């Protein structure tokens, strides 16, 4: 694959992440309306603040790469959002709904970890060391958020047992 093709793919990946960030922000707002656990709400709110910072970083990376923030909707995030809506609607119990929200949040986090990590590797391949560093930092931050959700899910399960 030529460098030009990688450059194009890198910009398209950033555009997809920009779209995913917007969709994720909307989904978090919907999620916060139904979550009952203060602990889950806190972590979702932390994630929302993190996502806003990441969206600004993605905007910066897009500008540096000569891309526009406009792009096609991220189909993967659309699927994650649809799955989240299904989980929320299907839960007949507040605690189960909160557990479903945690699972859905973690699915989204895993998507971001994969997408950021792949783009970090691509940026490094293209000689964009600063971009790669920024994307790696965002990947690590998403991983830490995932660990918080895992810990909380275990606590909730232990309380229910």
N, C-alpha and C positions, 0 to 999 in steps of 0.2 A: 504494500500500500504506500502510495506516495506521501510526502510530507504535506502536500496541499490537501490530500484526502483526509489526513489526520487532523489538520487544522480545521477543516470543515466539520468533521465529526466532533471535535472538541467543542466548537461553538454550538453545534446542535445539542450536544449533551448539556451544556450550560443553559441553553434555552429550555430544555426539558425540565431541568432542575428549577428554573425560575417558575415555570408553570406548576410544577409539583409543590413548590413553596407556597404559591398562592392558594392552591387547592388544599394543602395541609392546614393553612391558616384558617380557612373557612371551616374545614372539618373539625378543628380544635374548638372553634366557637360552638359548633353544634354539639360536640361531645361534652363540653362544660355545662351545657344546659341539663343534661341527664345524669351526670355523675353525682353520686351521693356522698362518697367518701372524701373528707377534707384532704386526706393524704394524696389520693389520686388527683384531685383538683389541683393541688399544689404542684405536683410533678408535671401535669399537663400544662399548667400556666408557665412553669419554668421552660418547658419545651417550646411553648409558643414564643417566649422572649428569645430563646436561642434561635429559633427558626427565622425570626425577624432579622437578627444579626446576620445569619447565614444568607438570607435573601439580599441584604445589602452587599455582602461580599461577592455573591454571584453577579450582581449588577456591575460591580467594579471589574470582576474578571471578564464579563461580557464586553464591557467598554474597551478594556485593554486588548481583547482579542478581535475587536472590530465588529462585534455582533450586536444585534438588537435584542432587547428584552422580549420582543414579540416572537412568538413561536407557536407551534401546535400544542394543544393541550397534552399533558403527559398521560398517556393511556394507562400506564402502570398505576399511577396515583389515582386515576379515576376508578380503577378496579379495587384498590385498597379502600377508597371511600365508600364504594358500593357495599363491600364486605362489612365495613364498620357499621353502616346503616342497618344492614341485615342483622348483625350481632345485637345491636341496641334494640331493634324492634322485636327480636325473638326472645329476649330475656324477660322472664316474668318475675324476677326478684332483683332488688337493688344491688345486693352483693354480687350476684351472678353478672348483672349488667356491668358493674364496675370491673369485675375480672375480665369480661369480654372487651371492655374499653382498653384495659391494660394490654391484652393480647393484640388488639388492633393497633394500638400505639407502637407496640414492639415490631409488628410487621412493617409499619411505615418506617420506623427507625432502621430496620435491617435493609430496607430499600435504599435509604439515604446512605448508609454505610457502604453498600456495594457501589452505588452511583458515584459518590464522592471519591471512593478509593480508585475506581476505574479512571475517573477523570484526573485524579492526582498522578496516576501512572502515565496517562497520556500527556499531561502537561510536562512531566519530567522528560518523556521521550522527545517532546518538541523543544526542549531546552528552556522551558518556562519554570525555572526553579522556584521562584517566589510564588507562582500560582500553585505549584505542587505542594509547597509548604502550607499555604493557606487551606487548600483542600484537605490535606492530611490532618491539620488541626481541627477542621470541621468534622472529619471522620471520627477522630478521637473523642470529640465532644459528644457526638451522637452515641458512641459506644458507652460512654459514661452514663448518659441518660438511660440507655437500655438496661444497664446494670441496676440503676435505681428502680426501674419498673420490675425487674426480676426479683429484687429484694422485697419490694412491696407485695408482689403477687404471692411470694412465699409466706409473708406475714399474714396476709388475708386468708390464705388456705389453712395456715396453722390455727388461726382463730376460729375458723369454721369447723375444724375437726373435733 
